[in-house]
Each structure stands twice: as C-alpha cells, then as structure tokens.
Amino acid sequence: MKSAYGQFTLYGVRRSFFTKWFAAVDDRGPGADRALILDARVFRSLNALGWTSRGAAGVSHRPTRYAAYLSAMHGWARELGVTAEWLEWLLFDVNGRVHGDAP
C-alpha cells in the first residue's frame, strides 16, 4: 500500500478519495492487512485520541504515514477482536468526538 500511495497521482484527487479507491480494489485475502480509508473524519478522531500518523511513522513522508496508519489500525483491531474496517467506521462516525462531546 505504501508504494501505491506514493505513486498515485491524479490532479484534484486527494487522500480521502484515493484511499477509498485503495480500500475498494484491494483484492488481498482476509489474512492481509487490507487498505483502509483515511479521511478527515478518521484523522480527527485519531488526533483527538492523541495519535498522529507523523508520530507513528517517525517521518513526514505521507506514504510511510499511511502505512503506519494501516499497521496501527489492524493491530488495534486484532487486540480488540474486531475488524479494522469496523474500527475505521467507528472513528469515522465519532468524527473527533472521543471525550463525550455532543454531536
């Protein structure tokens, strides 16, 4: 995924859309850490929890940061006994309101 992220270029298409594309076309089997969507709502929730892709990756290189996001999400999902897709949806739905903030 890191390589695909680094090579994806299409004028006007940003991270939120092309990570949706990656998630839709990732045909690796269920044992693989499949692509996930990374949009502003998911980022908002992760940041509200104190997690940053830059901190997790240790670099500002965006493809490496996306790979760190995938690794973290799949790892947390395994620890929690849920799918990474469900965890991603939860973070999307929460939209940064992780401390009991009203919608």
Backbone torsions as a table, in degrees:
resi	resn	phi	psi	omega
1	MET	NA	-35.8	-179.2
2	LYS	-59.3	-43.0	179.7
3	SER	-65.6	-44.7	178.9
4	ALA	-61.3	-42.9	178.9
5	TYR	-60.2	-45.4	-177.8
6	GLY	-67.0	-27.0	-176.7
7	GLN	-96.2	-10.6	-175.7
8	PHE	-74.8	120.4	175.2
9	THR	-141.7	122.8	174.4
10	LEU	-153.3	116.0	-174.8
11	TYR	-50.5	128.8	177.0
12	GLY	85.7	-8.0	-179.4
13	VAL	-101.4	118.6	-176.2
14	ARG	-108.2	-178.5	-173.5
15	ARG	-48.7	-46.8	-175.5
16	SER	-57.6	-41.1	-179.1
17	PHE	-77.6	-48.7	-173.0
18	PHE	-71.8	-23.7	173.0
19	THR	-73.2	-27.4	171.7
20	LYS	-63.7	-42.4	178.5
21	TRP	-61.6	-46.9	178.5
22	PHE	-56.5	-46.3	-178.6
23	ALA	-63.2	-37.1	-178.0
24	ALA	-71.9	-35.0	-174.0
25	VAL	-102.3	-2.9	179.3
26	ASP	-65.1	110.2	-175.4
27	ASP	-104.4	16.0	175.8
28	ARG	-69.8	153.0	-176.0
29	GLY	-67.7	175.1	-175.9
30	PRO	-64.4	-17.1	178.9
31	GLY	-80.5	-12.5	-177.7
32	ALA	-88.3	152.5	172.5
33	ASP	-79.5	90.4	-173.1
34	ARG	-69.9	159.6	178.2
35	ALA	-61.4	146.7	177.7
36	LEU	-128.8	162.0	177.9
37	ILE	-82.9	134.9	175.6
38	LEU	-125.7	100.4	179.5
39	ASP	-120.9	-177.5	-175.3
40	ALA	-61.6	-36.0	-178.9
41	ARG	-67.9	-42.8	178.1
42	VAL	-65.0	-45.5	178.0
43	PHE	-59.0	-42.3	179.7
44	ARG	-58.9	-43.9	179.4
45	SER	-67.3	-44.9	179.1
46	LEU	-60.5	-45.6	180.0
47	ASN	-64.2	-37.6	178.2
48	ALA	-64.6	-26.2	177.1
49	LEU	-86.8	-1.8	178.3
50	GLY	91.2	8.6	-179.7
51	TRP	-100.4	134.2	173.6
52	THR	-128.0	144.7	178.8
53	SER	-67.2	-34.7	178.6
54	ARG	-65.1	-43.8	177.8
55	GLY	-64.6	-40.9	-179.1
56	ALA	-68.8	-38.1	-177.9
57	ALA	-83.8	-27.3	-177.8
58	GLY	78.3	6.1	179.1
59	VAL	-144.3	167.0	177.7
60	SER	-94.5	-2.7	-179.9
61	HIS	-62.9	112.5	-172.3
62	ARG	-60.1	-40.7	176.5
63	PRO	-60.7	-38.4	177.6
64	THR	-67.4	-37.5	177.9
65	ARG	-66.1	-37.6	176.4
66	TYR	-64.8	-41.4	177.6
67	ALA	-62.5	-38.2	177.4
68	ALA	-65.3	-38.8	176.6
69	TYR	-61.1	-48.1	179.8
70	LEU	-60.9	-45.2	-179.8
71	SER	-61.3	-45.4	180.0
72	ALA	-63.4	-47.6	-176.9
73	MET	-63.2	-44.0	179.9
74	HIS	-68.0	-37.3	176.9
75	GLY	-64.6	-46.9	178.7
76	TRP	-62.5	-40.9	-179.5
77	ALA	-61.1	-43.8	178.0
78	ARG	-61.5	-44.1	179.4
79	GLU	-61.7	-36.6	-177.6
80	LEU	-87.5	-10.3	-179.1
81	GLY	74.1	31.6	178.0
82	VAL	-127.1	174.5	175.1
83	THR	-86.4	153.3	177.0
84	ALA	-64.4	-33.0	177.9
85	GLU	-64.2	-39.7	178.0
86	TRP	-66.8	-42.0	179.2
87	LEU	-63.4	-41.6	176.5
88	GLU	-60.5	-45.5	179.0
89	TRP	-60.3	-42.4	179.3
90	LEU	-59.6	-47.2	178.9
91	LEU	-63.2	-37.4	175.9
92	PHE	-62.3	-47.5	-177.0
93	ASP	-65.6	-39.2	-179.0
94	VAL	-67.3	-35.3	174.8
95	ASN	53.1	43.4	176.3
96	GLY	88.8	-7.6	-178.8
97	ARG	-90.3	72.8	-174.0
98	VAL	-98.9	-6.8	-177.7
99	HIS	-115.4	34.8	177.5
100	GLY	79.0	14.9	178.3
101	ASP	-64.7	142.9	177.6
102	ALA	-71.8	149.2	179.3
103	PRO	-64.7	NA	NA
